[in-house]
Amino acid sequence: MRAKTPSNPGRWTRRAVGLVGVTALVLCACQSSSPISVYYHPNADLTAFQRVAVLPLDNLTSERFAADRVREVLSVELASMGAFEIVEAGEVNLAMRSNSVQAVSDIGPDLIKKLGQDLKAQAVVMGSVMEYRERQNGNLVIPEIAVTLRLVETETGVVVWSASDSRKGEDVWARLFGVGEESQAVSVRELLRDLIDTLFA
Protein backbone atom coordinates (compact mmCIF):
# COMPACT_ATOMS: atom_id res chain seq x y z
CA MET A 1 0.00 0.00 0.00
CA ARG A 2 1.38 3.35 -0.96
CA ALA A 3 2.15 5.82 1.85
CA LYS A 4 0.05 8.96 1.82
CA THR A 5 2.03 12.06 0.94
CA PRO A 6 1.43 15.07 3.21
CA SER A 7 -0.68 17.71 1.49
CA ASN A 8 1.81 20.43 2.44
CA PRO A 9 5.39 19.07 2.80
CA GLY A 10 6.78 22.54 3.53
CA ARG A 11 4.57 22.94 6.57
CA TRP A 12 5.74 19.61 8.03
CA THR A 13 9.36 20.50 7.33
CA ARG A 14 9.00 23.80 9.19
CA ARG A 15 7.42 22.00 12.16
CA ALA A 16 10.23 19.46 12.23
CA VAL A 17 12.89 22.16 12.11
CA GLY A 18 11.11 24.05 14.89
CA LEU A 19 10.98 20.92 17.06
CA VAL A 20 14.67 20.25 16.54
CA GLY A 21 15.45 23.87 17.42
CA VAL A 22 13.50 23.75 20.69
CA THR A 23 15.07 20.39 21.60
CA ALA A 24 18.55 21.80 21.01
CA LEU A 25 17.70 24.84 23.12
CA VAL A 26 16.52 22.61 25.97
CA LEU A 27 19.72 20.56 25.84
CA CYS A 28 21.86 23.70 25.91
CA ALA A 29 19.87 25.10 28.83
CA CYS A 30 20.57 21.96 30.84
CA GLN A 31 24.30 22.67 30.67
CA SER A 32 26.13 25.03 33.01
CA SER A 33 26.23 28.57 31.64
CA SER A 34 29.90 28.81 32.65
CA PRO A 35 32.50 26.18 33.63
CA ILE A 36 33.19 25.64 37.31
CA SER A 37 36.51 27.08 38.45
CA VAL A 38 38.41 24.22 40.12
CA TYR A 39 41.86 23.80 41.68
CA TYR A 40 43.47 20.56 42.84
CA HIS A 41 46.72 20.33 44.74
CA PRO A 42 49.01 18.07 42.70
CA ASN A 43 49.78 15.89 45.75
CA ALA A 44 46.26 15.76 47.16
CA ASP A 45 45.19 12.41 48.62
CA LEU A 46 41.57 12.44 49.73
CA THR A 47 41.86 8.92 51.14
CA ALA A 48 43.88 10.43 54.00
CA PHE A 49 40.84 12.41 55.12
CA GLN A 50 38.47 10.33 57.22
CA ARG A 51 36.87 13.06 59.33
CA VAL A 52 36.08 16.51 57.92
CA ALA A 53 34.64 19.61 59.61
CA VAL A 54 32.54 22.17 57.74
CA LEU A 55 33.39 25.57 59.21
CA PRO A 56 30.98 28.54 59.10
CA LEU A 57 31.05 30.16 55.68
CA ASP A 58 31.89 33.79 55.10
CA ASN A 59 28.74 35.72 54.18
CA LEU A 60 29.42 38.33 51.49
CA THR A 61 25.73 38.91 50.75
CA SER A 62 23.09 41.17 52.21
CA GLU A 63 21.02 38.15 53.28
CA ARG A 64 21.70 37.69 56.99
CA PHE A 65 21.33 33.91 57.17
CA ALA A 66 22.63 33.00 53.71
CA ALA A 67 25.89 31.44 54.95
CA ASP A 68 24.13 29.40 57.66
CA ARG A 69 21.64 27.99 55.16
CA VAL A 70 24.28 27.10 52.61
CA ARG A 71 26.50 25.53 55.28
CA GLU A 72 23.66 23.31 56.48
CA VAL A 73 22.94 22.02 52.97
CA LEU A 74 26.66 21.60 52.30
CA SER A 75 27.08 19.39 55.38
CA VAL A 76 24.17 17.19 54.33
CA GLU A 77 25.40 16.84 50.74
CA LEU A 78 28.96 16.00 51.83
CA ALA A 79 27.68 13.43 54.31
CA SER A 80 25.49 11.84 51.64
CA MET A 81 28.61 11.11 49.54
CA GLY A 82 29.82 8.73 52.25
CA ALA A 83 33.49 9.56 51.65
CA PHE A 84 34.05 11.37 54.95
CA GLU A 85 32.65 11.44 58.44
CA ILE A 86 31.29 14.97 58.80
CA VAL A 87 31.72 16.61 62.20
CA GLU A 88 28.41 17.76 63.65
CA ALA A 89 27.95 21.53 63.30
CA GLY A 90 27.35 22.09 67.01
CA GLU A 91 30.67 20.43 67.83
CA VAL A 92 32.43 22.66 65.30
CA ASN A 93 30.81 25.79 66.72
CA LEU A 94 31.79 24.80 70.26
CA ALA A 95 35.41 24.26 69.23
CA MET A 96 35.48 27.67 67.57
CA ARG A 97 34.11 29.36 70.69
CA SER A 98 36.64 27.49 72.83
CA ASN A 99 39.39 28.89 70.64
CA SER A 100 37.92 32.41 70.80
CA VAL A 101 37.23 32.61 67.08
CA GLN A 102 35.24 35.79 66.51
CA ALA A 103 35.04 35.75 62.71
CA VAL A 104 35.71 33.39 59.84
CA SER A 105 38.39 35.78 58.58
CA ASP A 106 40.35 35.15 61.82
CA ILE A 107 40.96 31.51 60.90
CA GLY A 108 44.57 31.10 59.78
CA PRO A 109 46.83 28.03 59.41
CA ASP A 110 47.69 27.81 63.13
CA LEU A 111 44.05 27.97 64.16
CA ILE A 112 43.06 25.47 61.47
CA LYS A 113 45.63 23.05 62.90
CA LYS A 114 44.30 23.58 66.45
CA LEU A 115 40.69 23.05 65.31
CA GLY A 116 41.76 19.90 63.52
CA GLN A 117 43.31 18.58 66.71
CA ASP A 118 40.28 19.49 68.84
CA LEU A 119 37.81 17.99 66.37
CA LYS A 120 40.02 15.05 65.34
CA ALA A 121 39.52 16.17 61.75
CA GLN A 122 42.10 15.75 59.00
CA ALA A 123 40.56 18.53 56.91
CA VAL A 124 38.14 21.42 57.09
CA VAL A 125 35.84 22.90 54.47
CA MET A 126 35.85 26.68 54.29
CA GLY A 127 34.40 29.14 51.83
CA SER A 128 32.19 32.09 51.03
CA VAL A 129 28.65 32.75 49.90
CA MET A 130 29.12 35.54 47.38
CA GLU A 131 25.56 35.83 46.09
CA TYR A 132 22.25 34.70 47.56
CA ARG A 133 19.21 36.54 46.31
CA GLU A 134 15.97 36.27 44.40
CA ARG A 135 15.45 38.42 41.30
CA GLN A 136 12.05 39.33 39.92
CA ASN A 137 11.74 38.63 36.18
CA GLY A 138 8.18 39.34 35.08
CA ASN A 139 6.00 36.80 36.87
CA LEU A 140 8.99 34.69 37.82
CA VAL A 141 11.14 34.85 40.94
CA ILE A 142 14.62 33.69 39.94
CA PRO A 143 17.13 32.68 42.66
CA GLU A 144 20.75 33.60 42.01
CA ILE A 145 23.43 31.79 44.04
CA ALA A 146 27.24 32.00 43.97
CA VAL A 147 29.52 29.99 46.27
CA THR A 148 33.23 29.30 46.58
CA LEU A 149 34.57 26.38 48.64
CA ARG A 150 37.96 25.01 49.61
CA LEU A 151 39.19 21.89 51.40
CA VAL A 152 42.12 22.57 53.73
CA GLU A 153 44.36 19.96 55.33
CA THR A 154 44.45 20.74 59.05
CA GLU A 155 47.98 19.46 59.72
CA THR A 156 49.65 21.69 57.14
CA GLY A 157 47.05 24.37 56.36
CA VAL A 158 47.45 23.59 52.65
CA VAL A 159 44.47 24.02 50.32
CA VAL A 160 44.06 20.68 48.54
CA TRP A 161 40.94 21.60 46.55
CA SER A 162 38.92 24.69 45.77
CA ALA A 163 35.95 25.32 43.51
CA SER A 164 33.70 28.24 42.66
CA ASP A 165 30.46 28.44 40.71
CA SER A 166 27.19 30.34 40.36
CA ARG A 167 23.68 29.31 39.40
CA LYS A 168 20.50 31.03 38.23
CA GLY A 169 17.40 29.05 39.09
CA GLU A 170 15.60 29.13 35.79
CA ASP A 171 15.50 26.84 32.77
CA VAL A 172 14.53 27.20 29.13
CA TRP A 173 10.85 26.55 29.89
CA ALA A 174 10.85 29.44 32.36
CA ARG A 175 12.34 31.75 29.76
CA LEU A 176 10.05 30.61 26.95
CA PHE A 177 6.76 30.01 28.75
CA GLY A 178 7.05 31.61 32.19
CA VAL A 179 6.98 28.31 34.11
CA GLY A 180 9.54 26.00 35.63
CA GLU A 181 11.70 28.25 37.76
CA GLU A 182 13.61 26.63 40.64
CA SER A 183 13.15 27.43 44.29
CA GLN A 184 16.07 28.95 46.13
CA ALA A 185 16.53 25.76 48.18
CA VAL A 186 16.76 23.64 45.02
CA SER A 187 19.25 26.04 43.42
CA VAL A 188 21.50 25.91 46.48
CA ARG A 189 21.40 22.11 46.59
CA GLU A 190 22.11 21.69 42.87
CA LEU A 191 24.95 24.22 42.93
CA LEU A 192 26.61 22.50 45.90
CA ARG A 193 26.22 19.09 44.27
CA ASP A 194 27.97 20.39 41.16
CA LEU A 195 30.83 21.75 43.26
CA ILE A 196 31.16 18.57 45.36
CA ASP A 197 31.18 16.43 42.21
CA THR A 198 34.42 18.15 41.17
CA LEU A 199 36.00 17.09 44.47
CA PHE A 200 35.44 13.43 43.66
CA ALA A 201 35.95 13.66 39.91
C-alpha positions as CSV (number, residue, x, y, z in Angstrom):
1,M,0.0,0.0,0.0
2,R,1.4,3.4,-1.0
3,A,2.1,5.8,1.8
4,K,0.1,9.0,1.8
5,T,2.0,12.1,0.9
6,P,1.4,15.1,3.2
7,S,-0.7,17.7,1.5
8,N,1.8,20.4,2.4
9,P,5.4,19.1,2.8
10,G,6.8,22.5,3.5
11,R,4.6,22.9,6.6
12,W,5.7,19.6,8.0
13,T,9.4,20.5,7.3
14,R,9.0,23.8,9.2
15,R,7.4,22.0,12.2
16,A,10.2,19.5,12.2
17,V,12.9,22.2,12.1
18,G,11.1,24.1,14.9
19,L,11.0,20.9,17.1
20,V,14.7,20.3,16.5
21,G,15.4,23.9,17.4
22,V,13.5,23.7,20.7
23,T,15.1,20.4,21.6
24,A,18.6,21.8,21.0
25,L,17.7,24.8,23.1
26,V,16.5,22.6,26.0
27,L,19.7,20.6,25.8
28,C,21.9,23.7,25.9
29,A,19.9,25.1,28.8
30,C,20.6,22.0,30.8
31,Q,24.3,22.7,30.7
32,S,26.1,25.0,33.0
33,S,26.2,28.6,31.6
34,S,29.9,28.8,32.7
35,P,32.5,26.2,33.6
36,I,33.2,25.6,37.3
37,S,36.5,27.1,38.4
38,V,38.4,24.2,40.1
39,Y,41.9,23.8,41.7
40,Y,43.5,20.6,42.8
41,H,46.7,20.3,44.7
42,P,49.0,18.1,42.7
43,N,49.8,15.9,45.7
44,A,46.3,15.8,47.2
45,D,45.2,12.4,48.6
46,L,41.6,12.4,49.7
47,T,41.9,8.9,51.1
48,A,43.9,10.4,54.0
49,F,40.8,12.4,55.1
50,Q,38.5,10.3,57.2
51,R,36.9,13.1,59.3
52,V,36.1,16.5,57.9
53,A,34.6,19.6,59.6
54,V,32.5,22.2,57.7
55,L,33.4,25.6,59.2
56,P,31.0,28.5,59.1
57,L,31.0,30.2,55.7
58,D,31.9,33.8,55.1
59,N,28.7,35.7,54.2
60,L,29.4,38.3,51.5
61,T,25.7,38.9,50.8
62,S,23.1,41.2,52.2
63,E,21.0,38.1,53.3
64,R,21.7,37.7,57.0
65,F,21.3,33.9,57.2
66,A,22.6,33.0,53.7
67,A,25.9,31.4,54.9
68,D,24.1,29.4,57.7
69,R,21.6,28.0,55.2
70,V,24.3,27.1,52.6
71,R,26.5,25.5,55.3
72,E,23.7,23.3,56.5
73,V,22.9,22.0,53.0
74,L,26.7,21.6,52.3
75,S,27.1,19.4,55.4
76,V,24.2,17.2,54.3
77,E,25.4,16.8,50.7
78,L,29.0,16.0,51.8
79,A,27.7,13.4,54.3
80,S,25.5,11.8,51.6
81,M,28.6,11.1,49.5
82,G,29.8,8.7,52.2
83,A,33.5,9.6,51.6
84,F,34.0,11.4,54.9
85,E,32.6,11.4,58.4
86,I,31.3,15.0,58.8
87,V,31.7,16.6,62.2
88,E,28.4,17.8,63.7
89,A,27.9,21.5,63.3
90,G,27.3,22.1,67.0
91,E,30.7,20.4,67.8
92,V,32.4,22.7,65.3
93,N,30.8,25.8,66.7
94,L,31.8,24.8,70.3
95,A,35.4,24.3,69.2
96,M,35.5,27.7,67.6
97,R,34.1,29.4,70.7
98,S,36.6,27.5,72.8
99,N,39.4,28.9,70.6
100,S,37.9,32.4,70.8
101,V,37.2,32.6,67.1
102,Q,35.2,35.8,66.5
103,A,35.0,35.8,62.7
104,V,35.7,33.4,59.8
105,S,38.4,35.8,58.6
106,D,40.3,35.2,61.8
107,I,41.0,31.5,60.9
108,G,44.6,31.1,59.8
109,P,46.8,28.0,59.4
110,D,47.7,27.8,63.1
111,L,44.0,28.0,64.2
112,I,43.1,25.5,61.5
113,K,45.6,23.1,62.9
114,K,44.3,23.6,66.4
115,L,40.7,23.1,65.3
116,G,41.8,19.9,63.5
117,Q,43.3,18.6,66.7
118,D,40.3,19.5,68.8
119,L,37.8,18.0,66.4
120,K,40.0,15.0,65.3
121,A,39.5,16.2,61.7
122,Q,42.1,15.7,59.0
123,A,40.6,18.5,56.9
124,V,38.1,21.4,57.1
125,V,35.8,22.9,54.5
126,M,35.9,26.7,54.3
127,G,34.4,29.1,51.8
128,S,32.2,32.1,51.0
129,V,28.7,32.7,49.9
130,M,29.1,35.5,47.4
131,E,25.6,35.8,46.1
132,Y,22.3,34.7,47.6
133,R,19.2,36.5,46.3
134,E,16.0,36.3,44.4
135,R,15.5,38.4,41.3
136,Q,12.0,39.3,39.9
137,N,11.7,38.6,36.2
138,G,8.2,39.3,35.1
139,N,6.0,36.8,36.9
140,L,9.0,34.7,37.8
141,V,11.1,34.9,40.9
142,I,14.6,33.7,39.9
143,P,17.1,32.7,42.7
144,E,20.8,33.6,42.0
145,I,23.4,31.8,44.0
146,A,27.2,32.0,44.0
147,V,29.5,30.0,46.3
148,T,33.2,29.3,46.6
149,L,34.6,26.4,48.6
150,R,38.0,25.0,49.6
151,L,39.2,21.9,51.4
152,V,42.1,22.6,53.7
153,E,44.4,20.0,55.3
154,T,44.5,20.7,59.1
155,E,48.0,19.5,59.7
156,T,49.6,21.7,57.1
157,G,47.0,24.4,56.4
158,V,47.4,23.6,52.7
159,V,44.5,24.0,50.3
160,V,44.1,20.7,48.5
161,W,40.9,21.6,46.5
162,S,38.9,24.7,45.8
163,A,35.9,25.3,43.5
164,S,33.7,28.2,42.7
165,D,30.5,28.4,40.7
166,S,27.2,30.3,40.4
167,R,23.7,29.3,39.4
168,K,20.5,31.0,38.2
169,G,17.4,29.1,39.1
170,E,15.6,29.1,35.8
171,D,15.5,26.8,32.8
172,V,14.5,27.2,29.1
173,W,10.9,26.5,29.9
174,A,10.8,29.4,32.4
175,R,12.3,31.8,29.8
176,L,10.0,30.6,27.0
177,F,6.8,30.0,28.7
178,G,7.1,31.6,32.2
179,V,7.0,28.3,34.1
180,G,9.5,26.0,35.6
181,E,11.7,28.2,37.8
182,E,13.6,26.6,40.6
183,S,13.1,27.4,44.3
184,Q,16.1,28.9,46.1
185,A,16.5,25.8,48.2
186,V,16.8,23.6,45.0
187,S,19.2,26.0,43.4
188,V,21.5,25.9,46.5
189,R,21.4,22.1,46.6
190,E,22.1,21.7,42.9
191,L,25.0,24.2,42.9
192,L,26.6,22.5,45.9
193,R,26.2,19.1,44.3
194,D,28.0,20.4,41.2
195,L,30.8,21.7,43.3
196,I,31.2,18.6,45.4
197,D,31.2,16.4,42.2
198,T,34.4,18.1,41.2
199,L,36.0,17.1,44.5
200,F,35.4,13.4,43.7
201,A,35.9,13.7,39.9
